[in-house]
């Protein structure tokens, strides 16, 4: 199956490896991320997104004169061939959320060299954009309007990095905005953790180091992700982790509100829960706290702080009640005790520090004894083998659909390709699968309860 995987670009040289695996400043002759990632699928006709949105508001109903879907990024130099939205077809639904749906799309034009290549197509309805802008209480309407397309603007300006899901192209039609992203065929890190019931320390440290390098790169670009979690980390075809979902991301110096509860509550830092994010240090700490929670989730298949709602979780964080569902070595318990300190000044590994070359690095985390076997330069260059690489790489086009495909009217310019009858979504089969999964989860939870240490033992281990 042709899969859009990450090849190491030329600027990932030995010098780049010494700088943490990426170069922040452009070198003479170095092409931009837009030219690098968009060129294989650049469209010949491109429009400005804001102008397209204004046109769509005037023309609520599609008319014969409505132009077809067009690409949104300008100043793109095509290198190989051009792929329009009409050259793609939707073959499977990968997932959905409160803002968007993600579909598996493949190139269907036989005259295109990329025929058969697959991508993840994130689809956001323009109605969602309008409702978001209308309900935004920001005092500056220009800022409120810009928030709609924050993900596209941030990803299109980022230099290439192997630990970040790349934006390949963007399209718009009369109903939706489409973001064509790299496809990670091995699923999310959350899927892998739930499938194994918790990772071995060596495997968890490998993925944690991938996340650390990704966050360092984002902070070097002045970007705060604000929603790092196990579900937003994907595993690529080579087994390395990549951060995705930049819908809540912001530039650290951006004129926007930092007092909202933005992100996933269980992964929020104390500063985010208290809406106290006026300093740059507190904004950097948001991602590092969430990364530590993700590391905890990888090991325990559970979250460190439980509660329903912001108030209960905030009380648990304030009281430093870290809940372990299995015995842990004292070194691990000590690490989490320091990483989850309520006081930011005393918290371990919560700051990104600038290097002489301008890039950011978390020196505290890198120098911790847990990472003594991590060879950062080799991880940055993706040389060391990953702990999990399925063989063969799964092809979702040959698997039974777990979700139904949408109606064609919901994706006006993205053609649907119905699966064979044996692979079609079946509600009865889906209910049976959900029941089996629920029974398996309940059985694993029961076994965990029986073998889990008492609260006193867990607290003693944490204190150690």
C-alpha positions as CSV (number, residue, x, y, z in Angstrom):
1,X,0.0,0.0,0.0
2,X,1.5,3.3,-1.0
3,X,1.7,5.3,2.2
4,X,2.9,8.9,2.6
5,X,5.7,8.3,5.1
6,X,8.3,10.7,6.4
7,X,11.7,10.6,4.6
8,X,14.6,12.4,6.2
9,X,15.1,15.6,4.3
10,X,18.5,16.9,3.4
11,X,18.6,19.5,6.2
12,X,18.4,16.7,8.8
13,X,22.2,16.5,8.6
14,X,24.7,15.7,11.3
15,X,24.7,19.3,12.3
16,X,20.9,19.2,12.6
17,X,21.2,16.1,14.7
18,X,23.5,18.0,17.0
19,X,20.9,20.7,17.3
20,X,18.2,18.3,18.5
21,X,17.2,17.0,15.1
22,X,15.9,20.1,13.4
23,X,17.2,23.4,12.1
24,X,15.2,26.5,13.1
25,X,16.7,29.0,10.8
26,X,16.5,28.8,7.0
27,X,19.8,28.2,5.3
28,X,20.7,29.5,1.9
29,X,18.9,27.5,-0.7
30,X,16.7,25.7,1.8
31,X,13.1,25.4,0.6
32,X,10.2,26.1,2.8
33,X,7.8,23.6,4.4
34,X,5.1,24.6,2.0
35,X,7.4,23.9,-1.0
36,X,8.6,20.6,0.6
37,X,5.3,19.1,1.7
38,X,2.9,20.6,-0.8
39,X,4.7,20.2,-4.0
40,X,3.7,16.6,-4.9
41,X,0.0,17.5,-4.6
42,X,0.0,21.2,-5.4
43,X,-3.1,22.5,-7.2
44,X,-2.9,24.7,-10.2
45,X,-5.6,27.0,-8.9
46,X,-5.3,28.5,-5.5
47,X,-7.4,31.0,-3.7
48,X,-7.3,33.0,-0.4
49,X,-9.2,31.2,2.4
50,X,-10.8,34.4,3.8
51,X,-12.0,35.5,0.4
52,X,-13.4,32.0,-0.2
53,X,-15.2,32.1,3.1
54,X,-16.7,35.6,2.3
55,X,-17.9,34.2,-1.1
56,X,-19.4,31.2,0.5
57,X,-21.4,33.3,3.0
58,X,-22.8,35.3,0.1
59,X,-23.7,32.1,-1.8
60,X,-25.2,29.9,0.8
61,X,-26.7,27.6,-1.8
62,X,-24.4,26.2,-4.5
63,X,-25.2,27.5,-8.0
64,X,-24.0,26.5,-11.4
65,X,-21.5,29.3,-11.3
66,X,-20.0,28.2,-8.0
67,X,-16.4,27.3,-8.7
68,X,-15.2,23.7,-7.8
69,X,-13.1,23.0,-4.8
70,X,-9.8,24.7,-4.9
71,X,-6.6,24.5,-3.0
72,X,-6.0,27.2,-0.4
73,X,-2.2,27.7,-0.1
74,X,-0.5,30.2,-2.3
75,X,3.0,30.5,-3.6
76,X,3.4,26.8,-4.0
77,X,6.0,25.6,-6.5
78,X,4.7,22.3,-8.0
79,X,7.5,19.7,-8.5
80,X,5.9,16.4,-9.4
81,X,2.2,16.7,-10.3
82,X,-0.9,18.4,-9.2
83,X,-3.8,16.8,-7.4
84,X,-7.1,18.5,-7.0
85,X,-9.8,17.5,-4.6
86,X,-11.8,16.0,-7.5
87,X,-8.8,13.6,-8.0
88,X,-9.4,12.1,-4.6
89,X,-11.9,9.7,-3.2
90,X,-13.0,8.9,0.4
91,X,-12.7,5.3,1.2
92,X,-13.1,5.1,5.0
93,X,-13.9,7.1,8.1
94,X,-11.0,7.1,10.5
95,X,-12.5,9.1,13.4
96,X,-14.5,12.1,14.5
97,X,-14.6,14.7,17.2
98,X,-16.4,17.8,18.3
99,X,-14.9,19.9,15.5
100,X,-14.2,17.7,12.5
101,X,-14.2,14.3,11.0
102,X,-11.2,12.5,9.6
103,X,-11.4,10.3,6.5
104,X,-9.0,8.1,4.6
105,X,-8.6,9.5,1.1
106,X,-6.8,8.0,-1.8
107,X,-5.7,9.4,-5.2
108,X,-8.0,7.9,-7.8
109,X,-6.7,9.5,-11.0
110,X,-4.9,6.9,-13.0
111,X,-3.0,9.6,-14.9
112,X,-1.3,10.8,-11.7
113,X,1.9,9.2,-10.5
114,X,0.6,9.3,-7.0
115,X,-2.4,7.1,-7.9
116,X,-3.3,4.9,-5.0
117,X,-1.5,6.9,-2.4
118,X,-3.5,7.5,0.8
119,X,-3.8,10.5,3.1
120,X,-5.8,11.6,6.1
121,X,-8.4,14.1,5.1
122,X,-9.6,16.3,8.0
123,X,-13.0,17.8,7.2
124,X,-14.4,20.8,9.0
125,X,-17.8,22.1,8.2
126,X,-18.1,25.8,7.5
127,X,-21.1,25.9,9.8
128,X,-18.7,25.0,12.6
129,X,-16.5,27.9,11.7
130,X,-19.4,30.3,11.6
131,X,-20.7,29.1,14.9
132,X,-17.3,29.3,16.5
133,X,-16.7,32.9,15.3
134,X,-20.2,33.9,16.3
135,X,-20.0,32.5,19.8
136,X,-16.4,33.7,20.5
137,X,-16.4,36.3,23.2
138,X,-13.1,37.8,22.2
139,X,-13.1,41.6,22.2
140,X,-11.2,41.7,18.9
141,X,-13.3,40.3,16.0
142,X,-10.2,39.9,13.8
143,X,-8.7,37.6,16.3
144,X,-11.9,35.6,16.7
145,X,-12.0,35.2,12.9
146,X,-8.4,34.1,12.7
147,X,-9.0,31.4,15.3
148,X,-11.1,29.5,12.8
149,X,-8.1,28.6,10.6
150,X,-5.4,28.5,13.3
151,X,-4.5,24.8,12.5
152,X,-4.0,25.4,8.8
153,X,-2.0,28.6,9.3
154,X,0.3,27.1,11.9
155,X,0.9,23.8,10.0
156,X,1.5,25.6,6.7
157,X,4.2,27.8,8.2
158,X,6.0,25.1,10.1
159,X,9.3,23.8,8.8
160,X,9.4,20.1,8.2
161,X,9.8,17.9,11.2
162,X,9.5,14.1,11.6
163,X,7.7,14.3,14.9
164,X,4.9,16.5,13.6
165,X,2.1,15.4,11.3
166,X,2.6,17.4,8.1
167,X,0.0,19.4,6.2
168,X,0.1,18.5,2.6
169,X,-2.6,20.6,1.1
170,X,-5.9,22.4,1.9
171,X,-9.1,22.7,-0.1
172,X,-12.4,24.3,0.2
173,X,-15.8,23.7,-1.4
174,X,-19.3,25.1,-0.8
175,X,-19.7,23.1,2.4
176,X,-16.4,22.2,4.0
177,X,-12.8,23.0,4.5
178,X,-10.4,20.1,3.9
179,X,-6.9,19.6,5.4
180,X,-4.9,16.9,3.7
181,X,-2.5,15.4,6.3
182,X,0.0,12.7,6.4
183,X,-1.5,9.3,7.1
184,X,-0.2,7.3,10.1
185,X,-1.1,3.7,9.4
186,X,-0.4,2.3,12.9
187,X,-3.1,4.2,14.7
188,X,-2.9,6.4,17.8
189,X,-0.7,5.9,20.8
190,X,-3.9,5.5,22.9
191,X,-4.9,2.5,20.7
192,X,-1.5,0.9,21.3
193,X,-1.6,1.5,25.1
194,X,-5.1,0.1,25.4
195,X,-4.3,-2.9,23.2
196,X,-1.3,-3.8,25.4
197,X,-2.8,-2.7,28.8
198,X,0.2,-0.5,29.4
199,X,3.7,-0.2,27.9
200,X,7.0,-1.5,29.1
201,X,9.2,1.3,30.5
202,X,11.7,1.0,27.6
203,X,8.9,1.4,25.0
204,X,7.2,4.2,26.9
205,X,10.5,6.1,27.2
206,X,11.0,5.7,23.4
207,X,7.6,7.4,22.6
208,X,8.1,9.9,25.4
209,X,11.4,11.0,23.8
210,X,9.6,11.4,20.5
211,X,7.1,13.6,22.1
212,X,9.8,15.6,23.9
213,X,11.6,16.3,20.5
214,X,8.3,17.3,18.9
215,X,7.5,19.7,21.7
216,X,11.0,21.2,21.7
217,X,10.6,21.8,18.0
218,X,7.2,23.5,18.4
219,X,8.5,25.7,21.2
220,X,11.4,26.6,19.0
221,X,8.9,27.9,16.6
222,X,7.0,29.8,19.3
223,X,4.0,27.4,19.2
224,X,2.2,26.0,22.2
225,X,0.2,22.9,21.3
226,X,-2.2,23.0,24.3
227,X,-3.7,19.6,23.7
228,X,-0.9,17.0,24.0
229,X,-2.4,13.7,25.0
230,X,-2.2,10.0,24.1
231,X,-5.0,10.3,21.6
232,X,-3.2,13.1,19.7
233,X,0.0,11.1,19.2
234,X,0.0,9.0,16.1
235,X,2.4,6.1,15.2
236,X,3.8,6.2,11.7
237,X,4.7,3.4,9.3
238,X,8.3,3.4,10.8
239,X,7.0,3.1,14.4
240,X,7.9,6.6,15.4
241,X,5.4,8.9,17.1
242,X,4.1,12.1,15.6
243,X,2.0,14.9,17.2
244,X,-1.2,15.8,15.5
245,X,-4.4,18.0,16.0
246,X,-3.3,21.6,16.1
247,X,-6.8,23.0,16.4
248,X,-6.2,24.5,19.8
249,X,-2.6,25.6,19.2
250,X,-1.5,29.2,19.6
251,X,1.7,31.2,19.2
252,X,3.1,32.0,22.6
253,X,3.1,35.7,22.0
254,X,-0.3,35.7,20.3
255,X,-2.8,38.3,21.3
256,X,-5.5,35.9,22.5
257,X,-7.1,34.8,25.7
258,X,-5.1,32.4,27.8
259,X,-7.7,32.2,30.5
260,X,-10.1,29.7,29.0
261,X,-10.1,26.0,29.9
262,X,-8.7,25.0,26.5
263,X,-7.7,21.4,26.0
264,X,-8.5,18.1,27.8
265,X,-9.1,18.7,31.5
266,X,-7.3,15.5,32.7
267,X,-4.1,16.7,30.9
268,X,-4.3,20.4,32.0
269,X,-1.5,21.9,34.1
270,X,-2.3,23.6,37.4
271,X,-1.8,27.0,35.7
272,X,-4.3,26.1,33.0
273,X,-6.8,24.9,35.5
274,X,-6.4,28.0,37.6
275,X,-6.5,30.2,34.4
276,X,-3.2,31.7,35.4
277,X,-1.2,31.8,32.2
278,X,0.1,35.3,32.0
279,X,3.8,34.3,31.8
280,X,5.7,32.6,29.1
281,X,6.9,30.0,31.6
282,X,3.4,29.0,32.4
283,X,2.5,28.6,28.7
284,X,5.5,26.4,28.1
285,X,4.6,24.3,31.1
286,X,1.2,23.5,29.6
287,X,2.7,21.1,27.1
288,X,5.3,19.7,29.4
289,X,2.7,18.8,32.1
290,X,0.5,17.2,29.4
291,X,3.5,15.2,28.1
292,X,4.2,13.9,31.6
293,X,0.5,12.8,32.0
294,X,0.8,11.1,28.6
295,X,4.0,9.3,29.8
296,X,2.0,8.2,33.0
297,X,-0.9,7.0,30.8
298,X,1.5,4.9,28.7
299,X,2.8,3.1,31.7
300,X,-0.4,2.7,33.7
301,X,-3.1,2.8,31.1
302,X,-4.7,5.2,33.4
303,X,-4.5,8.9,34.3
304,X,-2.7,10.2,37.5
305,X,-5.5,12.6,38.6
306,X,-9.1,11.4,38.7
307,X,-12.3,13.4,39.1
308,X,-15.4,14.7,37.4
309,X,-15.1,18.2,36.2
310,X,-12.5,20.9,36.6
311,X,-13.0,21.4,40.3
312,X,-12.5,17.8,41.3
313,X,-9.4,17.4,39.1
314,X,-8.0,20.6,40.4
315,X,-8.5,19.5,44.0
316,X,-6.7,16.2,43.2
317,X,-3.8,18.1,41.5
318,X,-3.5,20.5,44.4
319,X,-3.4,17.7,46.9
320,X,-0.8,15.8,44.8
321,X,-2.9,12.6,45.0
322,X,-1.2,10.6,42.3
323,X,-3.1,7.3,41.8
324,X,-1.1,4.2,40.7
325,X,-3.0,1.2,39.7
326,X,0.0,-1.1,39.9
327,X,3.4,-1.2,41.8
328,X,6.0,1.1,40.3
329,X,9.8,1.4,41.0
330,X,10.8,4.1,43.4
331,X,12.6,6.0,40.6
332,X,9.4,6.2,38.5
333,X,7.4,7.3,41.5
334,X,10.0,10.0,42.3
335,X,10.0,11.2,38.7
336,X,6.2,11.7,38.7
337,X,6.2,13.2,42.1
338,X,8.6,15.9,40.8
339,X,7.0,16.3,37.4
340,X,3.6,16.9,39.0
341,X,4.6,19.5,41.5
342,X,1.9,22.0,42.0
343,X,4.3,24.9,42.3
344,X,5.8,25.8,38.9
345,X,9.1,27.0,40.3
346,X,9.6,23.6,41.9
347,X,8.3,21.4,39.1
348,X,10.8,19.2,37.3
349,X,11.1,19.4,33.5
350,X,8.5,22.2,33.1
351,X,10.5,24.8,31.1
352,X,11.9,25.1,27.6
353,X,15.3,26.9,27.6
354,X,16.9,28.6,24.6
355,X,20.1,27.3,23.1
356,X,22.8,29.6,21.6
357,X,21.4,28.7,18.1
358,X,17.9,29.9,19.0
359,X,16.2,26.5,19.4
360,X,14.5,25.4,22.6
361,X,15.4,22.4,24.7
362,X,14.2,20.8,27.9
363,X,17.6,20.0,29.4
364,X,16.2,18.8,32.7
365,X,14.2,16.0,31.1
366,X,17.0,15.0,28.7
367,X,19.5,14.7,31.6
368,X,17.2,12.7,33.9
369,X,18.6,9.2,34.7
370,X,15.5,7.6,33.2
371,X,16.8,8.7,29.8
372,X,20.4,7.5,30.2
373,X,19.9,4.9,27.4
374,X,18.2,7.3,25.0
375,X,20.5,8.4,22.2
376,X,18.9,11.7,21.4
377,X,20.7,12.3,18.1
378,X,19.8,8.8,16.8
379,X,16.2,9.3,17.8
380,X,16.1,12.7,16.2
381,X,17.3,11.2,12.9
382,X,15.0,8.2,13.4
383,X,17.8,5.7,13.2
384,X,17.1,3.5,16.2
385,X,14.4,0.9,15.6
386,X,11.0,1.5,17.1
387,X,9.6,-0.9,19.6
388,X,6.4,-1.5,17.6
389,X,6.2,-1.8,13.8
390,X,3.4,-4.1,12.5
391,X,4.4,-6.4,9.8
392,X,2.7,-6.1,7.4
393,X,1.6,-2.5,7.7
394,X,-2.2,-2.6,8.1
395,X,-4.2,-1.5,5.1
396,X,-7.5,0.0,6.3
397,X,-9.0,-0.3,2.9
398,X,-9.1,-4.1,3.4
399,X,-10.6,-4.0,6.9
400,X,-14.3,-4.1,7.9
401,X,-15.6,-0.6,8.4
402,X,-16.2,0.3,12.1
403,X,-18.1,3.5,11.2
404,X,-20.5,4.2,8.3
405,X,-19.4,6.5,5.4
406,X,-21.3,9.8,5.3
407,X,-23.8,10.8,2.7
408,X,-22.3,12.2,-0.5
409,X,-24.0,15.6,0.0
410,X,-21.9,16.1,3.1
411,X,-18.7,16.0,1.0
412,X,-19.7,17.7,-2.2
413,X,-16.4,17.6,-4.0
414,X,-14.8,14.6,-2.3
415,X,-16.2,11.5,-4.0
416,X,-17.2,8.5,-1.9
417,X,-16.0,5.0,-2.8
418,X,-18.3,2.4,-1.2
419,X,-16.6,-0.7,0.2
420,X,-17.4,-4.3,-0.9
421,X,-20.5,-5.7,0.8
422,X,-18.4,-7.9,3.1
423,X,-16.5,-4.9,4.4
424,X,-19.4,-2.5,4.8
425,X,-20.4,-1.1,8.2
426,X,-23.0,-3.3,9.9
427,X,-24.8,-2.1,13.0
428,X,-25.4,-5.6,14.4
429,X,-21.8,-6.6,13.9
430,X,-20.6,-3.2,15.3
431,X,-22.8,-3.7,18.4
432,X,-21.4,-7.2,18.9
433,X,-17.9,-5.9,18.6
434,X,-18.6,-3.1,21.1
435,X,-20.1,-5.6,23.6
436,X,-17.0,-7.9,23.3
437,X,-14.7,-4.9,23.8
438,X,-16.7,-3.8,26.9
439,X,-16.5,-7.2,28.4
440,X,-12.8,-7.3,27.7
441,X,-12.3,-3.9,29.4
442,X,-14.4,-4.9,32.4
443,X,-12.4,-8.1,32.8
444,X,-9.1,-6.3,32.6
445,X,-10.3,-3.7,35.1
446,X,-11.4,-6.4,37.5
447,X,-8.0,-8.1,37.2
448,X,-6.3,-4.8,37.8
449,X,-8.3,-4.1,41.0
450,X,-7.4,-7.5,42.4
451,X,-3.7,-7.1,41.8
452,X,-3.4,-3.4,42.5
453,X,-1.6,-2.3,45.7
454,X,-3.5,-0.6,48.5
455,X,-3.7,3.1,48.7
456,X,-1.2,3.1,51.5
457,X,1.3,1.1,49.5
458,X,0.9,3.4,46.5
459,X,1.4,6.5,48.6
460,X,4.4,4.9,50.2
461,X,5.9,4.2,46.8
462,X,5.2,7.7,45.8
463,X,6.8,9.1,48.8
464,X,9.9,7.0,48.2
